[in-house]
């Protein structure tokens, strides 16, 4: 669609905006499974409603040091 609406959030203290049309949902992270030998931007894999999702560390995508995703943290599910 072309709603023009954005979802505002924060990554490592920096304000970010995502087009709402690209966001499927916002989730609270549960258990995160680390993936051995994965590139730095892959924080791990988590499950949402029995579906496995790869968690991308946006900090790495922004050129920052990798962070530590904690259970309970929020994440946007992007199409």
KEDO-818934 format. One line per field, with one value per atom (N, C-alpha, C, O): residue in one letter; atom name; x, y negated, z. Coordinates in Angstrom, 1 decimal. Each point is the difference from the previous one (the first is absolute). Layout:
N
rest <- [A_...] .
atom <- [CA_...] .
u <- [X_...] .
v <- [Y_...] .
w <- [Z_...] .
//
This chain:
79
rest <- [X_X_X_X_X_X_X_X_X_X_X_X_X_X_X_X_X_X_X_X_X_X_X_X_X_X_X_X_X_X_X_X_X_X_X_X_X_X_X_X_X_X_X_X_X_X_X_X_X_X_X_X_X_X_X_X_X_X_X_X_X_X_X_X_X_X_X_X_X_X_X_X_X_X_X_X_X_X_X_X_X_X_X_X_X_X_X_X_X_X_X_X_X_X_X_X_X_X_X_X_X_X_X_X_X_X_X_X_X_X_X_X_X_X_X_X_X_X_X_X_X_X_X_X_X_X_X_X_X_X_X_X_X_X_X_X_X_X_X_X_X_X_X_X_X_X_X_X_X_X_X_X_X_X_X_X_X_X_X_X_X_X_X_X_X_X_X_X_X_X_X_X_X_X_X_X_X_X_X_X_X_X_X_X_X_X_X_X_X_X_X_X_X_X_X_X_X_X_X_X_X_X_X_X_X_X_X_X_X_X_X_X_X_X_X_X_X_X_X_X_X_X_X_X_X_X_X_X_X_X_X_X_X_X_X_X_X_X_X_X_X_X_X_X_X_X_X_X_X_X_X_X_X_X_X_X_X_X_X_X_X_X_X_X_X_X_X_X_X_X_X_X_X_X_X_X_X_X_X_X_X_X_X_X_X_X_X_X_X_X_X_X_X_X_X_X_X_X_X_X_X_X_X_X_X_X_X_X_X_X_X_X_X_X_X_X] .
atom <- [N_CA_C_O_N_CA_C_O_N_CA_C_O_N_CA_C_O_N_CA_C_O_N_CA_C_O_N_CA_C_O_N_CA_C_O_N_CA_C_O_N_CA_C_O_N_CA_C_O_N_CA_C_O_N_CA_C_O_N_CA_C_O_N_CA_C_O_N_CA_C_O_N_CA_C_O_N_CA_C_O_N_CA_C_O_N_CA_C_O_N_CA_C_O_N_CA_C_O_N_CA_C_O_N_CA_C_O_N_CA_C_O_N_CA_C_O_N_CA_C_O_N_CA_C_O_N_CA_C_O_N_CA_C_O_N_CA_C_O_N_CA_C_O_N_CA_C_O_N_CA_C_O_N_CA_C_O_N_CA_C_O_N_CA_C_O_N_CA_C_O_N_CA_C_O_N_CA_C_O_N_CA_C_O_N_CA_C_O_N_CA_C_O_N_CA_C_O_N_CA_C_O_N_CA_C_O_N_CA_C_O_N_CA_C_O_N_CA_C_O_N_CA_C_O_N_CA_C_O_N_CA_C_O_N_CA_C_O_N_CA_C_O_N_CA_C_O_N_CA_C_O_N_CA_C_O_N_CA_C_O_N_CA_C_O_N_CA_C_O_N_CA_C_O_N_CA_C_O_N_CA_C_O_N_CA_C_O_N_CA_C_O_N_CA_C_O_N_CA_C_O_N_CA_C_O_N_CA_C_O_N_CA_C_O_N_CA_C_O_N_CA_C_O_N_CA_C_O_N_CA_C_O_N_CA_C_O_N_CA_C_O_N_CA_C_O_N_CA_C_O_N_CA_C_O] .
u <- [0.8_-0.8_0.9_1.2_-1.9_0.7_-0.5_-0.4_0.3_-0.5_0.9_-0.5_1.8_0.9_0.3_0.7_-1.4_0.2_1.4_0.4_0.2_1.2_-0.1_-0.8_1.7_0.1_1.4_1.0_-1.1_1.2_0.5_-0.7_2.0_0.7_1.3_0.4_0.4_1.3_1.0_-0.4_1.5_1.1_1.3_0.5_0.0_1.2_0.0_1.0_-2.2_-0.1_-0.3_-0.3_0.2_-0.3_-1.4_-0.5_-0.2_-1.4_0.0_0.8_-1.7_-0.2_-1.4_-0.9_0.6_-1.4_-0.1_0.9_-1.9_-0.3_-1.3_-1.0_0.8_-1.3_-0.9_0.3_-1.5_-0.9_-0.4_-0.2_0.1_-0.4_1.1_-0.4_1.6_1.0_0.1_0.7_-1.5_0.1_-1.2_-1.2_1.5_-1.1_-0.5_-1.2_2.1_-0.4_1.2_1.1_-1.4_1.1_-0.2_-1.1_2.2_0.0_0.8_0.9_-1.1_0.8_0.9_-0.5_1.8_0.9_-0.1_-0.1_0.1_0.0_1.4_1.0_-0.8_1.3_0.6_-0.6_1.9_0.8_1.0_0.8_-0.8_1.0_1.1_-0.2_1.4_1.2_0.2_-0.2_0.7_0.4_1.5_0.6_0.0_1.5_0.5_-0.6_1.6_0.7_-0.8_0.3_-1.4_-0.9_0.8_0.8_-1.1_0.6_-0.4_-1.0_1.7_-0.2_-1.4_-0.6_-0.1_-1.3_-1.1_-1.1_1.4_-1.0_0.1_0.9_-1.9_0.0_-0.4_0.4_-1.2_-0.4_-1.4_-0.4_-0.2_-1.3_-1.0_0.4_-1.6_-1.0_-1.3_-0.1_-0.8_-1.3_-1.1_-0.1_-0.8_-1.2_-1.2_-0.1_-0.8_-1.2_0.5_-0.5_1.5_0.5_0.7_0.2_0.1_0.7_1.4_0.1_0.9_1.4_0.3_-0.3_0.9_0.3_1.5_0.5_0.2_1.4_0.0_-0.6_1.3_0.2_1.2_1.1_-1.3_1.1_0.3_-0.9_2.2_0.4_0.2_1.0_-2.0_0.0_1.2_0.5_0.1_1.2_1.1_0.7_-0.5_1.1_-0.3_0.9_-2.2_-0.4_0.3_0.2_-0.2_0.2_1.5_0.4_0.5_1.4_0.5_1.1_-2.0_0.3_0.4_-0.1_0.7_0.3_-1.2_-1.1_1.2_-1.2_-0.5_0.8_-2.1_-0.6_-0.3_0.3_-1.0_-0.4_-1.5_-0.6_-0.1_-1.5_-0.4_0.4_-1.2_-0.5_-1.5_-0.7_0.3_-1.4_-0.8_0.4_-1.5_-0.9_0.3_-0.9_2.0_0.3_-1.0_-0.5_0.2_-0.9_0.8_1.1_-1.8_0.6_-1.1_-1.2_1.5_-1.0_0.2_1.1_-2.2_0.0_-0.2_-1.1_2.1_-0.1_-0.3_0.6_-1.4_-0.3_1.1_0.0] .
v <- [1.2_-1.2_-1.2_0.0_-1.2_-1.2_-0.9_-1.2_1.7_-0.8_-1.2_-1.0_1.1_-1.0_-0.1_-0.8_1.7_0.0_0.7_0.8_-1.3_0.6_0.5_-0.4_1.4_0.5_-0.6_0.3_-1.0_-0.6_0.9_0.6_-0.5_0.8_-0.5_-1.1_1.9_-0.4_1.2_1.1_-1.3_1.0_-0.6_-1.0_1.6_-0.5_-1.5_-0.7_0.2_-1.4_-0.9_-1.2_1.7_-0.8_0.2_1.1_-2.2_0.1_0.6_-0.3_1.3_0.6_-0.1_-0.1_0.2_0.0_1.1_0.1_0.7_1.1_-0.3_-0.4_0.6_-0.1_1.0_1.2_-1.6_1.0_1.1_1.1_-1.4_1.0_1.2_1.0_-1.3_1.1_0.8_1.0_-1.5_0.7_0.9_-0.4_1.7_1.0_-0.1_0.1_-0.3_-0.1_-0.4_-0.1_-0.3_-0.3_1.1_0.2_0.4_1.2_-0.3_-0.9_1.6_0.0_1.3_1.1_-1.3_1.2_1.0_-0.4_1.6_1.1_0.6_-0.8_2.0_0.7_-0.2_0.2_-0.6_-0.2_1.1_0.2_0.5_1.1_-0.6_-0.5_0.5_-0.4_0.9_1.2_-1.7_0.8_0.1_-1.1_2.2_0.1_-0.4_0.3_-1.1_-0.4_-0.9_-0.2_-0.4_-0.9_-1.4_-0.3_-0.4_-1.3_-1.0_0.3_-1.3_-0.9_-0.6_-0.2_0.0_-0.7_1.0_-0.4_1.7_1.0_0.2_0.6_-1.2_0.1_1.4_0.4_0.3_1.3_0.3_-0.6_1.7_0.4_0.1_0.4_-0.9_0.1_0.6_0.0_0.4_0.5_-0.9_-0.5_0.3_-0.8_0.8_0.3_0.1_0.8_1.2_0.3_0.4_1.2_-0.2_1.0_-2.2_-0.3_-0.5_-1.0_1.5_-0.4_-1.3_-0.1_-0.9_-1.2_-0.3_0.2_-0.7_-0.4_-1.4_-0.9_0.6_-1.3_-0.7_0.5_-1.6_-0.8_-1.1_-0.7_0.6_-1.1_-1.3_-0.2_-0.7_-1.2_-0.9_-0.8_1.0_-0.8_0.3_-0.9_2.2_0.3_-0.6_-0.5_0.6_-0.6_-1.5_-0.6_-0.1_-1.4_-0.3_-1.2_2.2_-0.2_0.0_-0.5_0.9_-0.1_1.4_1.0_-0.9_1.3_0.8_-0.5_1.9_0.8_-0.2_-0.3_0.4_-0.1_1.3_1.1_-1.1_1.2_0.0_-0.8_1.6_0.1_0.7_1.2_-1.8_0.6_0.5_-0.7_1.8_0.3_-1.1_-0.7_0.4_-1.2_-1.2_-0.9_0.8_-1.1_0.0_1.1_-2.2_-0.1_0.2_-0.5_1.1_0.1_-0.2_0.5_-1.1_-0.1_1.2_0.3_0.3_1.1_-0.7_-0.5_0.6_-0.7_1.1_1.1_-1.5_0.9_0.2_0.7] .
w <- [0.0_0.0_0.0_0.0_0.0_0.0_1.1_-0.3_1.5_1.1_0.4_0.5_-0.7_0.4_1.5_0.4_0.3_1.5_0.3_-0.7_1.8_0.5_1.4_0.8_-0.5_1.4_0.5_-0.6_1.6_0.6_1.1_0.8_-0.7_1.0_0.3_-0.4_1.1_0.5_-0.2_0.4_-1.0_-0.1_0.6_-0.6_1.6_0.7_0.3_-0.2_0.6_0.4_-1.2_0.2_-1.4_-1.2_-0.4_0.0_-0.3_-0.5_-1.4_-0.8_0.6_-1.4_-0.4_0.9_-2.2_-0.5_-1.0_-0.9_0.9_-0.9_-0.7_0.7_-2.0_-0.6_0.6_0.0_0.5_0.6_-1.0_0.4_-1.7_-0.9_-0.1_-0.5_1.0_0.0_1.3_0.1_0.9_1.3_0.2_-0.1_0.3_0.2_1.4_0.2_0.8_1.4_0.8_-0.5_1.7_1.0_1.1_0.5_-0.2_1.0_1.2_-0.1_1.1_1.2_-0.2_-0.1_0.2_-0.2_1.1_1.2_-1.5_0.9_0.0_-0.1_0.3_0.0_-1.4_-1.0_1.0_-1.2_-0.1_0.9_-2.0_-0.3_-0.8_-1.1_1.6_-0.8_-1.1_0.1_-1.2_-1.2_-0.2_-0.3_0.6_-0.1_-1.4_-1.0_1.0_-1.3_-0.8_-1.2_1.7_-0.8_-0.1_0.9_-1.9_-0.2_1.2_0.6_-0.3_1.1_0.1_1.0_-2.2_0.0_0.4_0.2_-0.2_0.5_1.5_0.5_0.2_1.5_0.4_1.1_-1.9_0.4_-0.6_-0.9_1.4_-0.5_1.2_1.1_-1.3_1.1_-0.7_-1.2_2.1_-0.5_0.4_1.1_-2.1_0.3_-0.6_-1.2_2.1_-0.4_-0.8_-1.1_1.6_-0.6_-1.4_-0.7_0.4_-1.2_0.3_0.8_-1.4_0.3_-0.8_-1.2_1.9_-0.6_0.3_1.1_-2.1_0.1_0.5_-0.5_1.6_0.6_-0.6_0.2_-0.9_-0.5_1.0_0.5_-0.2_0.9_-0.8_-0.7_0.9_-0.8_0.3_-0.8_2.0_0.4_-1.0_-0.4_0.1_-1.0_-1.3_-0.7_0.2_-1.3_0.0_-1.1_2.3_0.0_0.3_0.2_-0.3_0.2_1.5_0.2_0.7_1.4_0.5_-0.7_1.9_0.6_0.2_0.4_-0.5_0.3_1.4_0.9_-0.7_1.3_0.6_-0.6_1.8_0.6_0.1_0.7_-1.5_0.0_1.2_0.2_0.6_1.3_-0.2_-0.6_1.2_0.1_0.5_1.0_-1.6_0.4_-0.9_0.0_-0.7_-0.9_-1.1_-0.4_-0.2_-1.1_-1.4_-0.1_-0.9_-1.3_-1.0_0.2_-1.3_-1.1_-1.0_-0.4_0.1_-1.0_-1.4_-0.2_-0.7_-1.2_-1.1_0.0_-1.0_-1.1_-0.9_-1.0] .
//
